[in-house]
Amino acid sequence: MAGLTAAAVAAVAFLAYQASANVPADLSVKPPAPSSAAPSAPAAGRPKQPARNPLAVPANSGTGERVVYALRERRVWLVDAGNKALRTFSVMPSTVSPPPGAYAVTSRSGSVRGSDGVQIEHVVRFATVEDVSIGFSAAVDGSTPSPDPTRRTGGVRMKREDGAALWTFAVIGAKVVVVP
């Protein structure tokens, strides 16, 4: 009985998080109180820019079915042919990153030992930078530690369930777009 209750609480918490992550920004803004003072202009006379939805597909990532990897955000999106994100998740980049641009998946491995010595699965390679292969993978033990800054490695690590989704989505030749 306690297990069922715990599962129900976890499900409700997950759904609450999803709902809060998708609430439009303007719903959380309280209407201004009536006043006789004239409204003030935004700083420097520019209109205030709406906050960017961190889960939205980056605008500069092209079109069509693709994997989008945002270097600064440390995030990947799996995008369908209609430009809709099917899934997005955070990743841990390695010490060597590809420059922004369009790539294609060149090779895949179901399970291998990573260049850092960790057993990995669902390896999807798409670039080479200075003789370092760049690719997405998940550690079999589920870990996503920060890489050793003294080693040149190109694995972009993610959780196992995200790795499985990317593995299914990104077949040989699939487009990968890297944005800053």
N, C-alpha and C positions, 0 to 999 in steps of 0.2 A: 504494500500500500504506500509506504514512504517513497519507494522508487517511482511509482506512478505520479505522486504529488510533485516530486522533484522534477520529473520530466515535463509535467504541465507548467510548472513555474518557469523552467528553462525556455519552453516554447513561447510562453507569454512574453518573457523578457526579450527573446529574439525578435518577435513580432513588434514589440514596442520600439526596439532599436530601429528596425527597418522603417517603421512609420515615421519616427522622428528624423531619420536621415533623408526622407523624401518629402518633408513638409516644405512648401514654398516659403522663401525667405519673407515675403510680404505678409504672411499670416502671423508671424511672430512680432510684427511691429505694431505697437499700440498707436491708435489714432491720436494726433496732437490735441492737446486741450485747447478749448476756445480761448482766444486772447485778442486784445485790441491791437497788439503790436504787429507790425508787418513781418512776414516770414523772412528769415535771414537767408542769404544766398550761400550756397556751398563755398568752401574755401577756393580761392583763385577763380571764382565765377564758373567753375566747371560742374556739370551735373554729377552727382554721386553715382559711381559705377556699382551695379549690383554684384554681390559676392558670387564668385564662380562656384558652381556645384562641383565638389571634388570628385564626385563619381561620374560626372559627364565626360564623354569621349572628347579628348582635346580637339579643338577646331582645326588645327593645322596638321592633322594626321592623315589626310587623304580621304578617299571614299572607297566603298565596296568592302567585301569581306577581308578582314585583316586582324592581325595581332598588333596592338599599339603598346609600346613600352616607353613610358615617360621617365627620363633619367632623374630629374630633380624631385619628382613626386614619388619615385620608387614604387610605381604602380603599373599594372598591365591590364588592358581591356581586351576582351575577345569580342569583335564587332562583326555583325552579320552583313549581308549584302545590302540591306536597307539602311546601313549606318547606325543601327541600334546596338547598344552594348548588351551582350548576352550575359556577360560576367565580368567583374573587375575585382582585383585583389592586389594587396601590397606584396612587394618582393624585397629581397635583400641583394643589392648588386654586389659584384665582385670588385677586385682592384683594377681591372681593365674593362672599360666600357666602349661600346661602338660609338662612332660619331653619329649625330642625327642623320637620318636618311631612310630610304626604302631598301629593304633586303628581301630575300626569299629563304625559306627553310631549305637547308642543303643536306642535312642528315639527321637521323634520329637513332637513339639507342634505348632499348627498354630498361636495361640495368647495367651500370658500369661503376667503376671507382672514379670519383672526381679527381681533378688535378690537386685538390687539397687533401686527398687521401680518404675522403668520406664516401661511403657507398651511396650512390644516387640512382634515381629511376626517372623515367619519362623525360629523357634528355632530348631537347629539340634545339639543334644548332642552326645559326643563321648568319654568322659573320666570323671573320678572322681579323684580328688587329695585332700587328707586329708578332706574328706566329702564335698568337693566343686565340684559341677557339672560343667564341662567344655563344652561349646558349642558355636556355631555360632548363631548370631541373628541380627535383625535390629530393632532399635527403631521406633515405629509407627510415632513419630514426626520427624523422619529423622535425629535426632542428633547422633553424635558420639563423645561425650565429653570424656576427660581423666577420668578414674575411680577415685573414692575417695580412696586414698592410705591407709586410716584407716579401710577400709572394705574389707573383703575377698570375692571376687566375681569371677566368672569364665566365664562371658559372653564375647565373642569376637565379638565386634560390627562392623557393616558394613552399607553401604548405603542400602536403601530399595530395589533398583533394583538389587543390588548384592545379597542381602538376598533372593530375589525371585529366582534368578538364582541358587544359592546354594541349596535352598529348592527343586527345580525341579531335580537337579543333585544328591544330596546326600540322597538317600532313606535308610531305615533301612538295616544295614549290609554293606553299602558302606565303602570302605577303606578310612581312613584319615591318612595321614603321616605327622608327625610333625618333622621339621628339625630345627636345632639351629638358 
